[in-house]
């Protein structure tokens, strides 16, 4: 490519990171929420985390992010990377995306900063799926919810009872709500 295109990647409006792209088994690259989970030993997680880190650090912050998507199955031998990926989500929320789709599956408990997710004022569409095998009762528990532009919320995980009160107060233009939640 021409040299003038060399830094164009830093301003693309869509950031999609999917651990499935780092597997060496082509039959697992199905591109769907409802796919069989991947064989853990066939993934280069280090390269996956390095890619996300570099993209977020070198991104042109003046450019709008239309969509941020991160799918990460953290159940294999690389559970220690779970917190690093959760930190990347926090960094991405600071870039104020309009659409956000996050799917995390972990065997380890980690600190997902849901406050940054649920106070990202630019969000119009949010899909959040969190499953923790060792303790399915670890809750998605933002201290507050302030999503003034949010129209669609699809949430799968464990929430606290006060979540719904916060949701009704913090999402004034919500049109579509899909929940697959358990409450504690």
N, C-alpha and C positions, 0 to 999 in steps of 0.2 A: 504494500500500500504506500501511497504517498506520505511523506513526512508530515504533511499538514493534518493527517488523520490520526497521528500517533497518540494523541491525548484525548481523542473524542470519547473514548470509553468512560472517562471521568465525569461526563455530563449526561449519560444516558438516563432516561426517566424511569426505567424499570430495572429493579435489582432482584434477581431470583437466584436463590441458593438452595440446592437440593442435594442431600447426601447421596442420593441414588446415582447422581452423575459421576460419583467417585468410586463406583463399583466396577469391577472388571468383568462382571457377568451381564451380557447384553439383555438376556431375557428378563432381568429385573427392572429394566428401564421402561416402565409402563406409563409414567406420567399421570397418575391418578391418586386421589385420596385413598381409594379402596384397592390398594395393591398389596401383594404379599410383602412382608418386611424382608429386608435384604439379609444376606449371609454376612455376618459381622466381620469375619476374618478376611473378606475380599475387598475391604474399603481402605482408602488412604485418607484417614481423618486428618492427619497433619496437614496435607495439602489443602483439604477443604477449609480448615480453620485459617490457614495462611492466606488463601484467596479472599475470604471474607474480611480478614484484618486489613489486607492491602487495599481492597476496594473501598472500604469505609474510611480508612485513613487518608487516601489520596483522592477522594471524591471532591469534585468542585462543589462546595457547599452553597454556592449561589444558584445552583440548578435544582429545580423542583423534582421530587421523587413522586411519580404517579403511583407506583406499586412496589412494595417490599414484600418478598416472600422468602420464608426460611422453613425448610422441612429437615428435621434432624432426629434420627433414631439413635438415642444415646444409651442403648441397653447392652452393648457388647463390651469387649475388653477395654474400650476407650471411654468408660464412664467419667474419668477424671476430666475430660474435655467438656462436660456438660456446663459447668459454670462459665467457661470461656465463651461458649455459644450464647448463654443467657446475657453475658455482658455485651456481646455484639448486638443483641436485640435492643438493649438500652441505648447503644450508640446510634443505631438506625432510627429509633424513635426521636432522637434529638435532631435528625435531619427532616423531620415532619412530613412523612409520607401521607398520601391521600388514601391509599388502600394498603392494608396489611394482612398478610396471611402467615400465621405461625403454627407449625405443628411440631411439638416436642414430645418425645417418648423417652423416659429415663428409668433406670434402675436405681439411680442415686437421687437423694434430695438435693435440690439446688435452689439458689435464691434468684428467682425471676422477678425483676423489678416491674411489677404490674402497675405501680404508680405512674411510671413513665408511659406505659401503654395506654392506660385509662385517663390520662390527662393530655394526650397528644391532640391538640385542638384542630389539627389539619385533617384528621381521619374522617373519611366518609364511609368506608367499608372496612370492617374488622372481622377476621376469622381467627379465633384462638382455640387451639386444641392442645391440652396439656394432660399427660398421663404419667404418673410416677408409680412404678411397680411395687417398690418397697413400702410405700405408704400412700394408698389411694385417697387418703383423707387430707393430704396437703392441699390447702385451699388457694384458689386464685382470690386474693384478698387485697384489693387496692384500698388505700386509706380514703381516697375520694375518687369520684368520677366526674370528669369535666370534658365531655366530647360534644361540643356545640354543633358540629357539622355531621355527626354520625347518623347515617340513615339505615345501615345494615349491620347487625351484629349476629355472628354465629359463634357460639361459645360451647366448648366441650371441656369438662373438667369438674372439679369440686369447688363449690362456692360457699360462702357463709350466708346466713339468712339475711343479714343487713345489706347484702350485695344488691338485692332488688330495689330497696329503698334508694340507695345511692344511684342505681341505674336510672330509675324514673326521674330523679332530680337532675342528673347530670347529662341526660341525652334528650334535649327538648324536641329534636326533629326526627327521632328514631321512627322508622317506618316498618322495618322488618326485623324480627327477633326470632332466632332459632337457638334453643337451648337443649343441650344434652348434659345435664348437670345433676350432681347429687349435692345435697346440702347437709351441713353439720352444725 
